[in-house]
């Protein structure tokens, strides 16, 4: 190919390009003069910017119920029960299963569930799990509204969310905020897993729904950061992510309780000082600091100052991971652990017990 | 091959050339990651000049009886009571609703008891305001200022609001200066809170604090949807639960105050209760929300319109109601003579009834104070025998101190006969100085002097 050929080729391309550009500009100007371009832009703007959350509210709000837990004084037979606790709950299925917080129904003699359409039901407790502060109730009713659930896309920091509940028994209230922080997802040990939001959550919101802007459930509102007795209002509130709540619900419906494994140790993360004293290669693993004399760890002859570095074939990076793995192990299962004892690795088989639930 | 290539590159060049002006036009990025960035700034530029700060000064007067021990020292000429005057200052917000007339809406509790009301405009001007009228039961007051170049806020139809709509509060919290907070509509038709006598609130999670009272709650178009009035505050500050009086209710009240200097409350003439699930079940209804009529007052607007005990009112002018209190607040703020279309359920069938609201024959004790300061604390109602009956007197109130007793019937003022509340109000309106009340008490006539 000569230089002339190349120039000709480029020249043709540029000429074609200019002609096409001119034609395109002419055509768009024609449309512009007819205001077609503008209307096109506007409709696009309208379809992308949602100016109200009312659609999301309509999808989710009917399934969020008010929960009144009553205590009945046995000494007075005609006493219809005094209000002992107030909270919210979410109807999860047509069968009438309701997710709420354990602390909402704790110590209740009778639980009344009030729907937004005015219906009231007395509910039974299917099961509860103090560790995650969740409980499942059941009501018998026709045409129960249920909430759409979003199990697939975990919420991200900055996502807009809506909290639905019954603060101070004012009646159903929707508040808006964003996800302020997220914990880890999908693990069953509980507490480290909260979603944090600045949507206003107050007494009575507990057990209610945290939804995304599509109206799908992403969490169960659980706690507000409080200073002393003055209540919430700090914009720091917590919700249990729906993935965890959903899995706990499944277990509660199946077994009436959440069965967790227990090893019977107390442990600490490895800090640099400990690593130096025990002559460890790195900061991975869990330092055993205490052993339940009647627990599986004692039977497996685990000792204080041992460092657990492998559990059931998996490396143990830290305390949270080990707690989760132990909790998820079916009681009775034999598990291989690798510990560092006086700097030397050692294999220890252990048979996991069921964790005893401590009600607080 | 070459031609294909050249056509391709030509198309690419064309595309680049045509795209270029489009990119260079967008000086401010309108989108990030394909989503537009919302900002309330353009709307607020238009809206915030219509929201003012309201500063009041006044004197709280509290009276205490002098203890008997001290009376001993002073003898028979001892003062009966000790009057304590404490000056106070208050701060709130207000909304300019009519730029030509200088009308400003605020809460009654912002200006209650004020001797002097100063309005601070957005541009820094300070103007003395005149109180046109006030309604303590709904907590709305209307002020007027004389100033040029005012900016008014447009009112929206608050009946069109939906839970989940964006709401923006503009006001003057803690006297910090104008502050804008955003949130959503958390609930509608909120009543039964015990904050005001007449409640039909919009609930919002936009931060509202002390000083926001009387300020504006607006939608994304910058139109007024409510007047921020109260919060639930267990710790004293905002917890995301605030209440605003709906714009439509404000419109009705302001129109009456502007015309009459007071609210001429509309009366339906029914008593009733909320429809609850048990009542609904008993009547075999699908509806669970509404107002159940227990009783219809003889001769009332409700009776004239054919309403009956057992009817269930489910809508007012086509808008569903949640509770009897919401119905009461809506009706009472519409004003006497207003025409209302009520949706009712009678014997399971839906019907609509047109009612022309009557005028209140009874004033509450706080409203009596507006008739005459020394009548404050008395409940007034039309007597069937002619005149105005004192239905009740609050202990220690100005009315009680004037010597009024429960059961008294006011039959005349000075030398004019009083037939009913209307003539009483008319007579007392232009009276200055002492007024002689002709009173019928236990079949005997006596005169009491109001000073």
Interface residues (C-beta under 8 A of the other chain):
Chain A: X9 X12 X13 X14 X15 X16 X17 X18 X19 X20 X21 X24 X25 X28 X45 X48 X49 X51 X52 X53 X54 X55 X56 X57 X58 X61 X117 X118 X119 X120 X162 X167 X168 X170 X171 X172 X173 X174 X175 X176 X199 X200 X201 X202 X203 X230 X231 X232 X233
Chain B: X2 X5 X6 X7 X9 X10 X11 X12 X13 X14 X17 X18 X35 X36 X38 X162 X163 X164 X165 X166 X183 X184 X185 X186 X187 X190 X193 X203 X205 X220 X232 X233 X234 X235 X236 X237 X238 X239 X240 X241 X276 X277 X280 X288 X289
